[in-house]
Amino acid sequence: MNKYSLKQHLAQKLEPFLSTFKVTSFDNANNEHLCSDEVTEEVYDFDAYVRARGADPIPASPDAIHAGSKDLYFVEFKNQRIADIDKTQMQRKFEAGTEIL
């Protein structure tokens, strides 16, 4: 699948979950947005997509997907120090997101 058909596939499959980085970055525990970007286009709330699929238990996956001009980005928002981020868990989330797609 080339980058154009991938972007088209995402637009069709994830269109109901079109969002912004600001909305997808909301941290419920601290009642705050971790990102203020509301203008970047082609951001999809992947967490909402995964929840809507009804999987039980809900698999670990990235918070958002952004279809950039040349690349596809999985985005995970963390409200913690960089040194405290579990890199193995992040890798599992991104791999699971790929499998879900």
MODELLER restraints for C-alpha pairs under 7 A, 6 or more apart:
rsr = mdl.restraints
at = mdl.atoms
rsr.add(forms.Gaussian(group=physical.xy_distance, feature=features.Distance(at['CA:7:A'], at['CA:67:A']), mean=6.40, stdev=0.5))
rsr.add(forms.Gaussian(group=physical.xy_distance, feature=features.Distance(at['CA:14:A'], at['CA:44:A']), mean=6.56, stdev=0.5))
rsr.add(forms.Gaussian(group=physical.xy_distance, feature=features.Distance(at['CA:17:A'], at['CA:44:A']), mean=5.37, stdev=0.5))
rsr.add(forms.Gaussian(group=physical.xy_distance, feature=features.Distance(at['CA:17:A'], at['CA:45:A']), mean=5.32, stdev=0.5))
rsr.add(forms.Gaussian(group=physical.xy_distance, feature=features.Distance(at['CA:17:A'], at['CA:48:A']), mean=6.72, stdev=0.5))
rsr.add(forms.Gaussian(group=physical.xy_distance, feature=features.Distance(at['CA:17:A'], at['CA:49:A']), mean=6.39, stdev=0.5))
rsr.add(forms.Gaussian(group=physical.xy_distance, feature=features.Distance(at['CA:18:A'], at['CA:42:A']), mean=6.88, stdev=0.5))
rsr.add(forms.Gaussian(group=physical.xy_distance, feature=features.Distance(at['CA:18:A'], at['CA:43:A']), mean=5.94, stdev=0.5))
rsr.add(forms.Gaussian(group=physical.xy_distance, feature=features.Distance(at['CA:18:A'], at['CA:44:A']), mean=4.53, stdev=0.5))
rsr.add(forms.Gaussian(group=physical.xy_distance, feature=features.Distance(at['CA:18:A'], at['CA:45:A']), mean=6.35, stdev=0.5))
rsr.add(forms.Gaussian(group=physical.xy_distance, feature=features.Distance(at['CA:19:A'], at['CA:43:A']), mean=5.48, stdev=0.5))
rsr.add(forms.Gaussian(group=physical.xy_distance, feature=features.Distance(at['CA:19:A'], at['CA:44:A']), mean=5.27, stdev=0.5))
rsr.add(forms.Gaussian(group=physical.xy_distance, feature=features.Distance(at['CA:19:A'], at['CA:45:A']), mean=5.85, stdev=0.5))
rsr.add(forms.Gaussian(group=physical.xy_distance, feature=features.Distance(at['CA:20:A'], at['CA:37:A']), mean=6.94, stdev=0.5))
rsr.add(forms.Gaussian(group=physical.xy_distance, feature=features.Distance(at['CA:20:A'], at['CA:38:A']), mean=5.27, stdev=0.5))
rsr.add(forms.Gaussian(group=physical.xy_distance, feature=features.Distance(at['CA:20:A'], at['CA:40:A']), mean=6.85, stdev=0.5))
rsr.add(forms.Gaussian(group=physical.xy_distance, feature=features.Distance(at['CA:20:A'], at['CA:43:A']), mean=5.58, stdev=0.5))
rsr.add(forms.Gaussian(group=physical.xy_distance, feature=features.Distance(at['CA:21:A'], at['CA:35:A']), mean=6.30, stdev=0.5))
rsr.add(forms.Gaussian(group=physical.xy_distance, feature=features.Distance(at['CA:21:A'], at['CA:37:A']), mean=5.53, stdev=0.5))
rsr.add(forms.Gaussian(group=physical.xy_distance, feature=features.Distance(at['CA:21:A'], at['CA:38:A']), mean=6.21, stdev=0.5))
rsr.add(forms.Gaussian(group=physical.xy_distance, feature=features.Distance(at['CA:21:A'], at['CA:43:A']), mean=6.63, stdev=0.5))
rsr.add(forms.Gaussian(group=physical.xy_distance, feature=features.Distance(at['CA:22:A'], at['CA:33:A']), mean=6.10, stdev=0.5))
rsr.add(forms.Gaussian(group=physical.xy_distance, feature=features.Distance(at['CA:22:A'], at['CA:35:A']), mean=4.95, stdev=0.5))
rsr.add(forms.Gaussian(group=physical.xy_distance, feature=features.Distance(at['CA:22:A'], at['CA:36:A']), mean=4.83, stdev=0.5))
rsr.add(forms.Gaussian(group=physical.xy_distance, feature=features.Distance(at['CA:22:A'], at['CA:37:A']), mean=5.30, stdev=0.5))
rsr.add(forms.Gaussian(group=physical.xy_distance, feature=features.Distance(at['CA:22:A'], at['CA:38:A']), mean=5.77, stdev=0.5))
rsr.add(forms.Gaussian(group=physical.xy_distance, feature=features.Distance(at['CA:24:A'], at['CA:45:A']), mean=5.84, stdev=0.5))
rsr.add(forms.Gaussian(group=physical.xy_distance, feature=features.Distance(at['CA:24:A'], at['CA:63:A']), mean=6.68, stdev=0.5))
rsr.add(forms.Gaussian(group=physical.xy_distance, feature=features.Distance(at['CA:24:A'], at['CA:64:A']), mean=6.57, stdev=0.5))
rsr.add(forms.Gaussian(group=physical.xy_distance, feature=features.Distance(at['CA:25:A'], at['CA:33:A']), mean=5.37, stdev=0.5))
rsr.add(forms.Gaussian(group=physical.xy_distance, feature=features.Distance(at['CA:25:A'], at['CA:34:A']), mean=5.20, stdev=0.5))
rsr.add(forms.Gaussian(group=physical.xy_distance, feature=features.Distance(at['CA:25:A'], at['CA:35:A']), mean=5.84, stdev=0.5))
rsr.add(forms.Gaussian(group=physical.xy_distance, feature=features.Distance(at['CA:25:A'], at['CA:77:A']), mean=5.89, stdev=0.5))
rsr.add(forms.Gaussian(group=physical.xy_distance, feature=features.Distance(at['CA:26:A'], at['CA:32:A']), mean=5.67, stdev=0.5))
rsr.add(forms.Gaussian(group=physical.xy_distance, feature=features.Distance(at['CA:26:A'], at['CA:33:A']), mean=4.21, stdev=0.5))
rsr.add(forms.Gaussian(group=physical.xy_distance, feature=features.Distance(at['CA:26:A'], at['CA:34:A']), mean=6.21, stdev=0.5))
rsr.add(forms.Gaussian(group=physical.xy_distance, feature=features.Distance(at['CA:27:A'], at['CA:33:A']), mean=5.92, stdev=0.5))
rsr.add(forms.Gaussian(group=physical.xy_distance, feature=features.Distance(at['CA:27:A'], at['CA:34:A']), mean=6.90, stdev=0.5))
rsr.add(forms.Gaussian(group=physical.xy_distance, feature=features.Distance(at['CA:34:A'], at['CA:77:A']), mean=6.99, stdev=0.5))
rsr.add(forms.Gaussian(group=physical.xy_distance, feature=features.Distance(at['CA:42:A'], at['CA:66:A']), mean=5.65, stdev=0.5))
rsr.add(forms.Gaussian(group=physical.xy_distance, feature=features.Distance(at['CA:42:A'], at['CA:67:A']), mean=5.59, stdev=0.5))
rsr.add(forms.Gaussian(group=physical.xy_distance, feature=features.Distance(at['CA:43:A'], at['CA:64:A']), mean=6.66, stdev=0.5))
rsr.add(forms.Gaussian(group=physical.xy_distance, feature=features.Distance(at['CA:43:A'], at['CA:65:A']), mean=5.71, stdev=0.5))
rsr.add(forms.Gaussian(group=physical.xy_distance, feature=features.Distance(at['CA:43:A'], at['CA:66:A']), mean=4.48, stdev=0.5))
rsr.add(forms.Gaussian(group=physical.xy_distance, feature=features.Distance(at['CA:43:A'], at['CA:67:A']), mean=6.81, stdev=0.5))
rsr.add(forms.Gaussian(group=physical.xy_distance, feature=features.Distance(at['CA:44:A'], at['CA:64:A']), mean=5.46, stdev=0.5))
rsr.add(forms.Gaussian(group=physical.xy_distance, feature=features.Distance(at['CA:44:A'], at['CA:65:A']), mean=5.19, stdev=0.5))
rsr.add(forms.Gaussian(group=physical.xy_distance, feature=features.Distance(at['CA:44:A'], at['CA:66:A']), mean=6.37, stdev=0.5))
rsr.add(forms.Gaussian(group=physical.xy_distance, feature=features.Distance(at['CA:45:A'], at['CA:63:A']), mean=6.33, stdev=0.5))
rsr.add(forms.Gaussian(group=physical.xy_distance, feature=features.Distance(at['CA:45:A'], at['CA:64:A']), mean=4.75, stdev=0.5))
rsr.add(forms.Gaussian(group=physical.xy_distance, feature=features.Distance(at['CA:45:A'], at['CA:65:A']), mean=6.80, stdev=0.5))
rsr.add(forms.Gaussian(group=physical.xy_distance, feature=features.Distance(at['CA:46:A'], at['CA:62:A']), mean=6.54, stdev=0.5))
rsr.add(forms.Gaussian(group=physical.xy_distance, feature=features.Distance(at['CA:46:A'], at['CA:63:A']), mean=5.43, stdev=0.5))
rsr.add(forms.Gaussian(group=physical.xy_distance, feature=features.Distance(at['CA:46:A'], at['CA:64:A']), mean=4.70, stdev=0.5))
rsr.add(forms.Gaussian(group=physical.xy_distance, feature=features.Distance(at['CA:46:A'], at['CA:65:A']), mean=6.19, stdev=0.5))
rsr.add(forms.Gaussian(group=physical.xy_distance, feature=features.Distance(at['CA:47:A'], at['CA:61:A']), mean=6.97, stdev=0.5))
rsr.add(forms.Gaussian(group=physical.xy_distance, feature=features.Distance(at['CA:47:A'], at['CA:62:A']), mean=6.84, stdev=0.5))
rsr.add(forms.Gaussian(group=physical.xy_distance, feature=features.Distance(at['CA:47:A'], at['CA:63:A']), mean=5.14, stdev=0.5))
rsr.add(forms.Gaussian(group=physical.xy_distance, feature=features.Distance(at['CA:47:A'], at['CA:64:A']), mean=6.79, stdev=0.5))
rsr.add(forms.Gaussian(group=physical.xy_distance, feature=features.Distance(at['CA:51:A'], at['CA:58:A']), mean=6.65, stdev=0.5))
rsr.add(forms.Gaussian(group=physical.xy_distance, feature=features.Distance(at['CA:60:A'], at['CA:93:A']), mean=5.16, stdev=0.5))
rsr.add(forms.Gaussian(group=physical.xy_distance, feature=features.Distance(at['CA:60:A'], at['CA:96:A']), mean=6.63, stdev=0.5))
rsr.add(forms.Gaussian(group=physical.xy_distance, feature=features.Distance(at['CA:61:A'], at['CA:93:A']), mean=4.26, stdev=0.5))
rsr.add(forms.Gaussian(group=physical.xy_distance, feature=features.Distance(at['CA:61:A'], at['CA:94:A']), mean=6.11, stdev=0.5))
rsr.add(forms.Gaussian(group=physical.xy_distance, feature=features.Distance(at['CA:61:A'], at['CA:96:A']), mean=5.70, stdev=0.5))
rsr.add(forms.Gaussian(group=physical.xy_distance, feature=features.Distance(at['CA:61:A'], at['CA:97:A']), mean=4.96, stdev=0.5))
rsr.add(forms.Gaussian(group=physical.xy_distance, feature=features.Distance(at['CA:62:A'], at['CA:74:A']), mean=5.92, stdev=0.5))
rsr.add(forms.Gaussian(group=physical.xy_distance, feature=features.Distance(at['CA:62:A'], at['CA:75:A']), mean=5.71, stdev=0.5))
rsr.add(forms.Gaussian(group=physical.xy_distance, feature=features.Distance(at['CA:62:A'], at['CA:76:A']), mean=5.19, stdev=0.5))
rsr.add(forms.Gaussian(group=physical.xy_distance, feature=features.Distance(at['CA:62:A'], at['CA:93:A']), mean=5.67, stdev=0.5))
rsr.add(forms.Gaussian(group=physical.xy_distance, feature=features.Distance(at['CA:62:A'], at['CA:94:A']), mean=5.96, stdev=0.5))
rsr.add(forms.Gaussian(group=physical.xy_distance, feature=features.Distance(at['CA:62:A'], at['CA:97:A']), mean=6.23, stdev=0.5))
rsr.add(forms.Gaussian(group=physical.xy_distance, feature=features.Distance(at['CA:63:A'], at['CA:75:A']), mean=5.79, stdev=0.5))
rsr.add(forms.Gaussian(group=physical.xy_distance, feature=features.Distance(at['CA:63:A'], at['CA:76:A']), mean=5.04, stdev=0.5))
rsr.add(forms.Gaussian(group=physical.xy_distance, feature=features.Distance(at['CA:63:A'], at['CA:77:A']), mean=6.78, stdev=0.5))
rsr.add(forms.Gaussian(group=physical.xy_distance, feature=features.Distance(at['CA:64:A'], at['CA:74:A']), mean=6.03, stdev=0.5))
rsr.add(forms.Gaussian(group=physical.xy_distance, feature=features.Distance(at['CA:64:A'], at['CA:75:A']), mean=5.00, stdev=0.5))
rsr.add(forms.Gaussian(group=physical.xy_distance, feature=features.Distance(at['CA:64:A'], at['CA:76:A']), mean=6.70, stdev=0.5))
rsr.add(forms.Gaussian(group=physical.xy_distance, feature=features.Distance(at['CA:65:A'], at['CA:73:A']), mean=5.63, stdev=0.5))
rsr.add(forms.Gaussian(group=physical.xy_distance, feature=features.Distance(at['CA:65:A'], at['CA:74:A']), mean=4.73, stdev=0.5))
rsr.add(forms.Gaussian(group=physical.xy_distance, feature=features.Distance(at['CA:65:A'], at['CA:75:A']), mean=5.93, stdev=0.5))
rsr.add(forms.Gaussian(group=physical.xy_distance, feature=features.Distance(at['CA:66:A'], at['CA:72:A']), mean=5.95, stdev=0.5))
rsr.add(forms.Gaussian(group=physical.xy_distance, feature=features.Distance(at['CA:66:A'], at['CA:73:A']), mean=5.05, stdev=0.5))
rsr.add(forms.Gaussian(group=physical.xy_distance, feature=features.Distance(at['CA:66:A'], at['CA:74:A']), mean=6.57, stdev=0.5))
rsr.add(forms.Gaussian(group=physical.xy_distance, feature=features.Distance(at['CA:67:A'], at['CA:73:A']), mean=6.34, stdev=0.5))
rsr.add(forms.Gaussian(group=physical.xy_distance, feature=features.Distance(at['CA:74:A'], at['CA:94:A']), mean=6.63, stdev=0.5))
